[in-house]
């Protein structure tokens, strides 16, 4: 039986990604910190040099993420030979394709609904990538899948594969493990509070799970590793607010329509990412 993440589960993953990418934007007096400005929707957005490590926009997306969805030209990645060049490239109009009327970093930061559409598309693309690399087979419980899906969206499927093979750097491995636990937490959140939030029911469980010792051990290590900070359940109210906000945005997305994704040349799937919310199939 194939595990299809529900709307509620995908929404929780998106909300968790947003919470993980959040930074303080004001000082003790309430004044905006340097490199922050107020977007047209009233939210504070960051556009400073630390964007190379913080990520882009509400969900901490990477330039490579934006190449996948056709917003940034692939050649722009070749110009980012050092993290310090990230902001310079992003602020270069020629780096942007002009798709969806996005012609600059400012345009993208001012488009929160599009940012969520992109984030949703990245989940479906990463899901397919994990299937292609056989990190998952698609019939595992949602909690298991999310332990790999969340870091695959943030750091890339290749990074997750490197982590499983033991070739990722210690810093990247730690970041992947934290993101993996955040994915697990998102599933636990939906399981606990889904009825209160009127989210979709729990995804069907597997009746034919393939046992792969290396990956199973990685999940166990991720869950039990004492070096990984425990997620703060005290933040439930804030995360619930994010979930509710994401659901509202999803309704707008349904009216606007989804976006197409350019497939990387190395991907050996059928050439199309399908990203209807709650399913990897269109």
Backbone as numpy.savetxt, mean C-alpha at the origin, in Angstrom:
# Nx Ny Nz CAx CAy CAz Cx Cy Cz
-10.03 -23.68 -2.60 -10.87 -22.48 -2.60 -9.99 -21.24 -2.60
-10.25 -20.32 -3.49 -9.46 -19.09 -3.58 -9.94 -18.07 -2.56
-9.01 -17.46 -1.85 -9.34 -16.41 -0.89 -9.47 -15.09 -1.63
-10.65 -14.50 -1.56 -10.88 -13.19 -2.15 -11.04 -12.19 -1.01
-10.15 -11.21 -0.94 -10.26 -10.22 0.11 -11.54 -9.42 -0.08
-12.25 -9.21 1.01 -13.50 -8.47 0.94 -13.24 -6.96 0.84
-14.29 -6.24 0.55 -14.19 -4.78 0.50 -13.69 -4.25 1.84
-14.22 -4.77 2.92 -13.82 -4.33 4.24 -12.36 -4.60 4.52
-11.87 -5.77 4.10 -10.48 -6.12 4.34 -9.53 -5.23 3.54
-9.86 -4.99 2.27 -9.03 -4.10 1.46 -9.06 -2.68 2.02
-10.22 -2.24 2.44 -10.34 -0.91 3.02 -9.49 -0.78 4.27
-9.49 -1.84 5.10 -8.67 -1.81 6.32 -7.19 -1.78 6.00
-6.77 -2.51 4.97 -5.37 -2.47 4.56 -4.98 -1.07 4.09
-5.86 -0.44 3.33 -5.60 0.92 2.85 -5.52 1.89 4.03
-6.47 1.76 4.97 -6.46 2.64 6.14 -5.20 2.43 6.97
-4.77 1.17 7.10 -3.55 0.89 7.86 -2.33 1.49 7.16
-2.29 1.39 5.83 -1.19 1.98 5.07 -1.15 3.49 5.27
-2.31 4.09 5.30 -2.37 5.54 5.50 -1.88 5.90 6.90
-2.30 5.13 7.90 -1.86 5.40 9.27 -0.35 5.25 9.40
0.21 4.24 8.71 1.65 3.99 8.79 2.45 5.10 8.10
1.83 5.78 7.13 2.53 6.82 6.37 2.32 8.21 6.95
1.60 8.30 8.06 1.27 9.60 8.64 2.45 10.16 9.45
2.66 11.46 9.33 3.69 12.16 10.09 3.09 13.42 10.70
3.70 13.90 11.76 3.25 15.14 12.37 3.55 16.31 11.43
2.55 17.14 11.21 2.70 18.23 10.24 2.82 19.61 10.89
2.58 19.68 12.20 2.61 20.98 12.87 3.54 20.93 14.08
3.99 22.09 14.51 4.83 22.16 15.70 3.95 22.33 16.94
4.58 22.56 18.09 3.84 22.65 19.35 2.86 23.81 19.37
3.09 24.82 18.53 2.19 25.97 18.49 1.09 25.82 17.45
1.11 24.71 16.72 0.09 24.50 15.70 0.47 25.03 14.34
1.68 25.55 14.20 2.14 26.05 12.91 2.68 24.91 12.06
2.46 25.02 10.74 2.96 24.00 9.84 4.48 23.92 9.90
4.98 22.70 9.89 6.42 22.49 9.86 6.94 22.81 8.45
8.27 23.03 8.32 8.83 23.29 6.99 8.51 22.16 6.02
8.29 22.51 4.77 8.03 21.58 3.66 6.63 20.98 3.68
5.77 21.46 4.57 4.37 21.05 4.59 3.52 22.20 4.05
2.43 21.86 3.37 1.47 22.89 2.96 0.07 22.29 2.97
-0.91 23.13 2.93 -2.30 22.68 2.97 -2.79 22.48 1.54
-3.22 21.26 1.24 -3.73 20.94 -0.09 -5.12 21.54 -0.27
-5.62 21.44 -1.49 -6.92 22.05 -1.78 -8.06 21.40 -1.02
-7.85 20.15 -0.55 -8.90 19.48 0.23 -8.79 19.79 1.71
-7.85 20.67 2.08 -7.72 21.07 3.47 -6.76 20.24 4.30
-6.17 19.19 3.71 -5.25 18.33 4.44 -3.82 18.82 4.27
-3.02 18.59 5.31 -1.61 18.93 5.24 -0.88 17.84 4.46
-0.05 18.24 3.51 0.71 17.29 2.70 2.18 17.68 2.74
3.04 16.67 2.59 4.48 16.88 2.70 5.11 16.88 1.31
6.02 17.82 1.09 6.70 17.91 -0.21 8.15 18.32 0.00
8.81 17.68 0.98 10.19 18.00 1.26 11.13 16.88 0.83
12.41 17.05 1.13 13.41 16.09 0.67 13.25 14.71 1.29
12.63 14.64 2.47 12.43 13.34 3.11 11.36 12.50 2.42
10.79 13.03 1.34 9.80 12.27 0.59 10.40 10.97 0.05
11.73 10.94 -0.06 12.41 9.73 -0.52 12.22 8.58 0.45
12.12 8.87 1.74 11.94 7.82 2.74 10.51 7.78 3.28
9.86 8.92 3.35 8.48 8.96 3.85 7.49 8.43 2.82
7.84 8.61 1.55 6.92 8.23 0.50 6.08 9.41 0.05
5.31 9.18 -0.99 4.54 10.23 -1.64 3.08 10.18 -1.20
2.57 11.30 -0.75 1.14 11.41 -0.49 0.66 10.70 0.76
-0.64 10.44 0.78 -1.31 9.90 1.95 -0.87 8.50 2.32
-0.38 7.74 1.34 -0.08 6.33 1.58 1.41 6.01 1.47
2.25 7.02 1.39 3.68 6.77 1.33 4.10 6.00 0.10
3.49 6.31 -1.05 3.80 5.60 -2.29 5.18 5.98 -2.81
5.74 5.11 -3.62 7.07 5.32 -4.17 6.98 5.77 -5.63
8.05 6.36 -6.16 8.06 6.68 -7.58 7.80 5.44 -8.44
8.33 4.29 -8.04 8.10 3.06 -8.80 6.62 2.70 -8.81
5.93 2.93 -7.69 4.48 2.70 -7.65 3.78 3.53 -8.71
4.18 4.79 -8.81 3.50 5.70 -9.74 3.86 5.40 -11.19
5.00 4.76 -11.42 5.31 4.27 -12.76 4.36 3.14 -13.13
4.10 2.26 -12.18 3.22 1.11 -12.44 1.83 1.53 -12.90
1.34 2.64 -12.36 0.00 3.08 -12.72 0.00 4.13 -13.81
1.15 4.38 -14.41 1.21 5.25 -15.58 1.24 6.73 -15.30
1.52 7.12 -14.05 1.57 8.55 -13.73 2.95 9.15 -13.95
3.99 8.36 -13.73 5.36 8.81 -13.92 5.99 7.98 -15.03
6.82 8.61 -15.83 7.49 7.91 -16.93 8.56 6.96 -16.38
8.67 5.77 -16.93 9.67 4.80 -16.45 11.09 5.37 -16.45
11.41 6.18 -17.44 12.76 6.74 -17.54 13.10 7.63 -16.35
12.08 8.16 -15.67 12.33 9.03 -14.53 13.03 8.27 -13.41
12.74 6.97 -13.30 13.38 6.18 -12.24 14.89 6.13 -12.44
15.33 6.13 -13.68 16.77 6.08 -13.95 17.48 7.34 -13.48
16.72 8.42 -13.33 17.32 9.68 -12.89 17.50 9.73 -11.38
16.79 8.86 -10.68 16.89 8.85 -9.22 18.03 7.92 -8.83
19.24 8.37 -9.06 20.42 7.57 -8.77 20.82 7.65 -7.30
20.19 8.57 -6.58 20.45 8.75 -5.15 19.14 9.23 -4.53
18.83 8.80 -3.30 17.57 9.24 -2.68 17.40 10.75 -2.63
18.50 11.48 -2.54 18.40 12.94 -2.47 17.86 13.55 -3.76
17.87 12.78 -4.83 17.38 13.28 -6.12 15.88 13.03 -6.31
15.27 12.30 -5.39 13.86 11.92 -5.54 12.97 13.15 -5.70
13.09 14.10 -4.79 12.23 15.28 -4.85 12.50 16.10 -6.10
13.77 16.19 -6.49 14.11 16.95 -7.69 13.43 16.36 -8.91
13.47 15.04 -9.04 12.84 14.38 -10.19 11.33 14.55 -10.12
10.74 14.37 -8.93 9.29 14.50 -8.80 8.81 15.91 -9.10
9.67 16.89 -8.87 9.30 18.28 -9.16 9.60 18.69 -10.59
10.03 17.74 -11.40 10.31 18.01 -12.81 9.07 17.64 -13.64
8.40 18.59 -14.25 7.17 18.28 -15.01 7.37 17.20 -16.07
8.56 17.15 -16.67 8.80 16.16 -17.72 8.78 14.74 -17.20
8.86 14.54 -15.88 8.84 13.19 -15.32 7.43 12.60 -15.31
6.43 13.46 -15.43 5.03 13.02 -15.32 4.44 12.80 -16.71
3.58 11.80 -16.82 2.99 11.46 -18.12 1.83 12.36 -18.49
1.23 13.01 -17.50 0.04 13.81 -17.76 -1.25 13.02 -17.66
-1.14 11.73 -17.36 -2.34 10.90 -17.23 -3.21 11.41 -16.09
-4.53 11.34 -16.31 -5.52 11.75 -15.32 -5.32 13.19 -14.87
-4.79 14.02 -15.78 -4.57 15.46 -15.55 -3.57 15.72 -14.43
-2.69 14.77 -14.19 -1.64 14.94 -13.18 -0.34 15.26 -13.91
0.11 16.49 -13.74 1.30 16.95 -14.45 2.44 17.37 -13.53
2.25 17.17 -12.23 3.27 17.57 -11.28 3.03 16.89 -9.95
4.01 16.95 -9.07 3.86 16.41 -7.72 2.73 17.12 -7.00
2.64 18.43 -7.18 1.58 19.19 -6.53 0.20 18.71 -6.97
0.05 18.45 -8.26 -1.22 17.94 -8.77 -1.60 16.64 -8.07
-0.62 15.75 -7.92 -0.91 14.45 -7.31 -1.23 14.59 -5.83
-0.47 15.41 -5.13 -0.73 15.61 -3.70 -2.09 16.25 -3.47
-2.59 16.99 -4.47 -3.90 17.62 -4.37 -5.03 16.71 -4.84
-4.74 15.43 -5.07 -5.75 14.49 -5.59 -5.88 13.28 -4.67
-6.46 13.44 -3.49 -6.54 12.33 -2.53 -7.36 11.15 -3.03
-8.39 11.41 -3.81 -9.21 10.30 -4.31 -8.41 9.47 -5.30
-7.67 10.13 -6.18 -6.82 9.41 -7.11 -5.75 8.62 -6.36
-5.21 9.21 -5.29 -4.21 8.49 -4.50 -4.77 7.18 -3.97
-6.03 7.20 -3.54 -6.63 5.95 -3.03 -6.88 4.97 -4.17
-7.30 5.48 -5.33 -7.45 4.60 -6.49 -6.13 3.91 -6.81
-5.06 4.68 -6.79 -3.74 4.12 -7.06 -3.39 3.07 -6.01
-3.66 3.37 -4.74 -3.34 2.42 -3.67 -4.11 1.13 -3.85
-5.38 1.23 -4.21 -6.19 0.04 -4.45 -5.63 -0.78 -5.61
-5.24 -0.10 -6.67 -4.66 -0.78 -7.83 -3.36 -1.48 -7.46
-2.56 -0.85 -6.59 -1.30 -1.45 -6.18 -1.51 -2.74 -5.40
-2.57 -2.81 -4.62 -2.86 -4.05 -3.90 -3.15 -5.18 -4.87
-3.93 -4.89 -5.89 -4.25 -5.95 -6.86 -3.02 -6.35 -7.65
-2.19 -5.36 -8.01 -0.98 -5.69 -8.73 -0.02 -6.51 -7.88
0.14 -6.14 -6.60 1.02 -6.89 -5.71 0.49 -8.29 -5.45
-0.83 -8.41 -5.35 -1.44 -9.73 -5.16 -1.06 -10.65 -6.32
-1.19 -10.13 -7.53 -0.84 -10.94 -8.70 0.64 -11.26 -8.71
1.47 -10.30 -8.32 2.90 -10.54 -8.27 3.27 -11.62 -7.27
2.62 -11.63 -6.12 2.88 -12.67 -5.11 2.45 -14.04 -5.63
1.38 -14.06 -6.40 0.96 -15.32 -7.04 2.01 -15.77 -8.06
2.49 -14.84 -8.86 3.46 -15.19 -9.90 4.74 -15.78 -9.31
5.16 -15.23 -8.16 6.38 -15.71 -7.52 6.10 -16.89 -6.57
4.84 -17.29 -6.49 4.43 -18.41 -5.64 4.72 -18.18 -4.17
4.71 -16.91 -3.78 4.77 -16.59 -2.36 3.46 -16.98 -1.71
2.38 -16.78 -2.45 1.06 -17.27 -2.05 0.49 -18.07 -3.22
-0.46 -18.93 -2.93 -1.15 -19.64 -4.00 -2.59 -19.15 -4.13
-3.01 -18.29 -3.20 -4.33 -17.68 -3.29 -5.41 -18.36 -2.49
-5.08 -19.47 -1.82 -6.12 -20.14 -1.04 -5.83 -20.09 0.46
-4.85 -19.29 0.84 -4.54 -19.15 2.26 -5.55 -18.20 2.92
-5.62 -18.22 4.24 -6.50 -17.27 4.94 -6.07 -15.83 4.65
-7.01 -14.91 4.72 -6.73 -13.50 4.43 -5.64 -12.95 5.33
-5.60 -13.40 6.56 -4.58 -12.93 7.52 -3.18 -13.28 7.03
-3.05 -14.47 6.47 -1.77 -14.95 5.95 -1.36 -14.15 4.71
-2.31 -13.99 3.80 -2.03 -13.26 2.56 -1.63 -11.82 2.87
-2.32 -11.19 3.81 -2.06 -9.79 4.11 -0.69 -9.57 4.73
-0.13 -10.62 5.38 1.20 -10.50 5.96 2.25 -10.27 4.88
1.97 -10.71 3.66 2.90 -10.49 2.54 2.41 -9.37 1.63
1.10 -9.21 1.54 0.55 -8.20 0.63 0.89 -6.79 1.08
0.79 -6.51 2.37 1.04 -5.15 2.83 2.48 -4.71 2.55
3.50 -5.50 2.88 4.86 -5.07 2.53 5.14 -5.09 1.03
4.46 -5.98 0.28 4.67 -6.02 -1.17 4.21 -4.73 -1.83
3.11 -4.15 -1.34 2.63 -2.89 -1.87 3.60 -1.76 -1.52
4.09 -1.76 -0.30 4.95 -0.65 0.16 6.37 -0.73 -0.39
6.93 -1.95 -0.41 8.35 -2.09 -0.77 8.59 -2.86 -2.06
7.54 -3.46 -2.62 7.67 -4.19 -3.87 7.68 -5.69 -3.67
7.15 -6.40 -4.64 7.12 -7.86 -4.57 8.53 -8.43 -4.54
9.42 -7.84 -5.32 10.80 -8.33 -5.35 11.44 -8.24 -3.97
11.14 -7.18 -3.24 11.70 -7.03 -1.90 11.21 -8.12 -0.96
9.93 -8.47 -1.08 9.38 -9.55 -0.26 10.05 -10.87 -0.60
10.26 -11.12 -1.88 10.94 -12.35 -2.31 12.37 -12.37 -1.77
13.07 -11.25 -1.85 14.42 -11.17 -1.31 14.42 -11.45 0.19
13.42 -10.93 0.87 13.30 -11.16 2.32 13.14 -12.65 2.61
12.29 -13.30 1.87 12.06 -14.73 2.09 13.30 -15.57 1.77
14.07 -15.08 0.82 15.28 -15.80 0.44 16.47 -15.43 1.32
16.27 -14.48 2.23 17.33 -14.10 3.15 18.36 -13.17 2.56
18.04 -12.52 1.44 19.02 -11.64 0.78 18.70 -10.16 0.96
17.62 -9.83 1.64 17.28 -8.42 1.89 18.17 -7.87 3.00
18.42 -6.58 2.96 19.22 -5.94 4.01 18.48 -6.02 5.34
19.21 -5.82 6.42 18.59 -5.89 7.75 17.54 -4.80 7.92
17.82 -3.61 7.40 16.85 -2.52 7.52 15.58 -2.82 6.73
15.75 -3.33 5.51 14.59 -3.66 4.69 13.82 -4.82 5.32
14.52 -5.80 5.83 13.85 -6.94 6.46 13.00 -6.49 7.64
13.55 -5.59 8.46 12.80 -5.08 9.60 11.56 -4.33 9.15
11.71 -3.52 8.09 10.57 -2.75 7.58 9.50 -3.68 7.02
9.91 -4.73 6.32 8.96 -5.70 5.76 8.21 -6.41 6.88
8.91 -6.77 7.94 8.25 -7.46 9.05 7.24 -6.57 9.75
7.58 -5.29 9.90 6.62 -4.36 10.51 5.39 -4.22 9.63
5.60 -4.03 8.32 4.46 -3.91 7.39 3.63 -5.19 7.38
4.30 -6.35 7.50 3.57 -7.61 7.55 2.67 -7.69 8.75
3.17 -7.25 9.89 2.33 -7.26 11.09 1.20 -6.26 10.97
1.43 -5.15 10.28 0.36 -4.18 10.07 -0.75 -4.79 9.21
-0.35 -5.59 8.21 -1.35 -6.27 7.39 -2.17 -7.25 8.21
-1.51 -7.99 9.08 -2.21 -8.93 9.96 -3.15 -8.19 10.89
-2.67 -7.07 11.43 -3.50 -6.27 12.33 -4.76 -5.78 11.62
-4.61 -5.35 10.37 -5.77 -4.86 9.62 -6.84 -5.94 9.51
-6.40 -7.19 9.27 -7.37 -8.29 9.18 -8.02 -8.54 10.54
-7.23 -8.48 11.60 -7.79 -8.68 12.94 -8.77 -7.57 13.28
-8.46 -6.36 12.82 -9.35 -5.23 13.08 -10.71 -5.45 12.44
-10.69 -5.89 11.18 -11.95 -6.13 10.48 -12.72 -7.26 11.15
-12.00 -8.32 11.55 -12.65 -9.46 12.19 -13.32 -9.04 13.49
-12.69 -8.09 14.21 -13.21 -7.68 15.51 -14.29 -6.61 15.40
-14.07 -5.65 14.49 -14.94 -4.48 14.43 -15.75 -4.38 13.14
-15.65 -5.39 12.28 -16.32 -5.33 10.99 -17.82 -5.13 11.09
-18.46 -5.82 12.04 -19.91 -5.69 12.18 -20.29 -4.28 12.59
-19.49 -3.69 13.50 -19.80 -2.34 13.96 -19.64 -1.32 12.84
-18.67 -1.58 11.93 -18.41 -0.65 10.84 -19.21 -0.98 9.59
-20.01 -2.06 9.67 -20.81 -2.51 8.53 -19.92 -2.86 7.34
-18.76 -3.45 7.62 -17.87 -3.86 6.56 -18.24 -5.26 6.11
-17.61 -5.68 5.01 -17.93 -6.99 4.44 -17.51 -8.11 5.37
-18.12 -9.30 5.24 -17.81 -10.42 6.12 -16.42 -10.98 5.87
-15.99 -11.85 6.78 -14.68 -12.48 6.66 -14.60 -13.30 5.38
-13.45 -13.26 4.74 -13.25 -14.02 3.50 -13.30 -15.51 3.80
-13.70 -16.33 2.82 -13.73 -17.78 3.02 -12.34 -18.31 3.32
-12.28 -19.31 4.21 -10.99 -19.88 4.58 -10.59 -20.96 3.59
-9.33 -21.34 3.67 -8.78 -22.32 2.74 -9.10 -23.73 3.17
-9.35 -24.61 2.22 -9.48 -26.03 2.53 -8.43 -26.85 1.78
-7.43 -26.15 1.22 -6.40 -26.86 0.45 -5.10 -26.06 0.46
-4.67 -25.66 1.65 -3.49 -24.82 1.77 -2.23 -25.62 1.49
-1.36 -25.07 0.67 -0.07 -25.69 0.39 0.89 -25.35 1.51
1.56 -26.33 2.06 2.51 -26.10 3.15 3.87 -25.82 2.55
4.41 -24.62 2.84 5.74 -24.25 2.39 6.51 -23.80 3.61
7.42 -24.64 4.09 8.08 -24.42 5.38 8.70 -23.05 5.50
9.41 -22.61 4.46 10.12 -21.34 4.53 9.18 -20.18 4.73
8.09 -20.15 3.98 7.14 -19.04 4.07 6.36 -19.12 5.37
5.95 -20.34 5.76 5.24 -20.49 7.02 6.08 -20.00 8.18
7.37 -20.33 8.16 8.26 -19.90 9.23 8.41 -18.38 9.23
8.43 -17.79 8.02 8.54 -16.33 7.93 7.33 -15.67 8.57
6.15 -16.23 8.35 4.95 -15.68 8.97 5.04 -15.79 10.49
5.48 -16.97 10.96 5.61 -17.17 12.40 6.62 -16.19 12.99
7.72 -15.99 12.31 8.74 -15.07 12.79 8.20 -13.64 12.83
7.42 -13.30 11.80 6.87 -11.95 11.73 5.91 -11.70 12.88
5.07 -12.68 13.17 4.07 -12.51 14.23 4.72 -12.49 15.61
5.71 -13.35 15.82 6.25 -13.56 17.16 7.54 -12.82 17.46
8.15 -12.21 16.47 9.45 -11.58 16.68 9.34 -10.44 17.69
10.01 -10.56 18.84 9.90 -9.52 19.88 10.55 -8.20 19.49
11.39 -8.21 18.44 12.05 -6.99 18.01 11.13 -6.09 17.23
10.02 -6.63 16.75 9.08 -5.84 15.97 8.12 -5.13 16.93
7.99 -3.81 16.84 7.12 -3.10 17.78 5.70 -3.64 17.74
5.12 -3.79 18.92 3.73 -4.23 18.99 2.82 -3.10 18.52
1.86 -3.43 17.70 0.94 -2.41 17.21 0.05 -1.93 18.34
-0.21 -0.64 18.35 -0.96 -0.04 19.43 -2.46 -0.16 19.16
-3.12 -1.02 19.92 -4.55 -1.15 19.77 -5.27 0.08 20.32
-4.53 0.92 21.05 -5.13 2.16 21.55 -5.48 3.10 20.42
-4.96 2.83 19.21 -5.24 3.70 18.07 -6.49 3.27 17.31
-7.29 2.40 17.90 -8.47 1.87 17.20 -9.40 2.99 16.74
-9.61 3.99 17.58 -10.54 5.07 17.20 -10.03 5.80 15.97
-8.72 6.08 15.95 -8.16 6.79 14.80 -8.24 5.94 13.54
-7.94 4.65 13.68 -7.98 3.78 12.51 -9.42 3.60 12.03
-10.35 3.50 12.98 -11.76 3.39 12.60 -12.18 4.61 11.79
-11.71 5.78 12.21 -12.04 7.00 11.46 -11.48 6.93 10.06
-10.27 6.40 9.92 -9.67 6.25 8.60 -10.46 5.28 7.75
-10.93 4.19 8.37 -11.72 3.20 7.63 -13.00 3.84 7.12
-13.68 4.58 8.00 -14.92 5.23 7.59 -14.65 6.23 6.47
-13.56 6.98 6.60 -13.22 7.95 5.55 -12.91 7.24 4.24
-12.24 6.10 4.33 -11.90 5.36 3.12 -13.15 4.80 2.44
-14.11 4.37 3.25 -15.36 3.87 2.68 -16.06 4.99 1.92
-16.06 6.19 2.52 -16.70 7.33 1.84 -15.98 7.63 0.53
-14.65 7.57 0.58 -13.88 7.82 -0.64 -14.16 6.74 -1.68
-14.35 5.51 -1.21 -14.61 4.41 -2.13 -15.90 4.65 -2.92
-16.88 5.25 -2.23 -18.14 5.55 -2.92 -17.90 6.56 -4.05
-17.02 7.53 -3.79 -16.69 8.49 -4.83 -15.92 7.83 -5.97
-15.04 6.91 -5.59 -14.26 6.20 -6.60 -15.18 5.41 -7.53
-16.21 4.82 -6.94 -17.15 4.05 -7.74 -17.80 4.93 -8.80
-18.01 6.20 -8.44 -18.64 7.12 -9.39 -17.64 7.60 -10.45
-16.37 7.77 -10.02 -15.36 8.29 -10.94 -14.86 7.20 -11.88
-14.75 5.98 -11.36 -14.21 4.88 -12.15 -12.77 4.60 -11.79
-12.33 3.40 -12.09 -10.97 3.00 -11.76 -10.00 3.37 -12.87
-8.72 3.04 -12.65 -7.68 3.43 -13.60 -6.94 2.20 -14.09
-6.34 2.34 -15.24 -5.57 1.24 -15.80 -4.15 1.26 -15.26
-3.49 0.11 -15.33 -2.13 0.00 -14.83 -1.24 -0.54 -15.92
-0.04 0.05 -16.05 0.93 -0.48 -17.00 1.69 -1.62 -16.35
1.75 -2.75 -17.03 2.41 -3.92 -16.47 3.92 -3.84 -16.68
4.72 -4.11 -15.64 6.17 -4.14 -15.84 6.54 -5.24 -16.83
7.57 -5.04 -17.65 7.95 -6.03 -18.65 8.26 -7.40 -18.08
8.75 -7.45 -16.83 9.15 -8.72 -16.24 7.98 -9.55 -15.75
6.79 -8.95 -15.71 5.63 -9.67 -15.19 5.13 -10.66 -16.24
4.93 -11.91 -15.83 4.53 -12.93 -16.80 3.06 -13.30 -16.69
2.22 -12.35 -16.21 0.80 -12.67 -16.19 0.20 -12.37 -17.56
-1.12 -12.25 -17.63 -1.74 -12.12 -18.95 -1.72 -10.70 -19.49
-1.07 -9.79 -18.77 -0.89 -8.44 -19.29 -1.88 -7.43 -18.80
-2.75 -7.81 -17.87 -3.75 -6.88 -17.38 -3.87 -7.01 -15.87
-3.75 -5.89 -15.17 -4.07 -5.89 -13.75 -5.57 -5.66 -13.61
-6.20 -6.44 -12.76 -7.63 -6.25 -12.51 -7.77 -5.79 -11.07
-8.51 -4.73 -10.84 -8.47 -4.19 -9.48 -9.84 -3.77 -8.96
-10.89 -4.52 -9.29 -12.17 -4.23 -8.66 -12.02 -4.46 -7.16
-12.49 -3.53 -6.35 -12.28 -3.59 -4.92 -12.85 -4.88 -4.36
-12.04 -5.56 -3.58 -12.47 -6.80 -2.95 -12.18 -8.03 -3.77
-11.62 -7.87 -4.96 -11.33 -9.03 -5.80 -10.16 -8.73 -6.68
-9.37 -9.75 -7.02 -8.28 -9.54 -7.95 -8.73 -9.73 -9.40
-9.97 -10.00 -9.59 -10.51 -10.19 -10.94 -11.51 -9.11 -11.25
-11.44 -8.60 -12.47 -12.36 -7.53 -12.86 -13.72 -8.07 -13.21
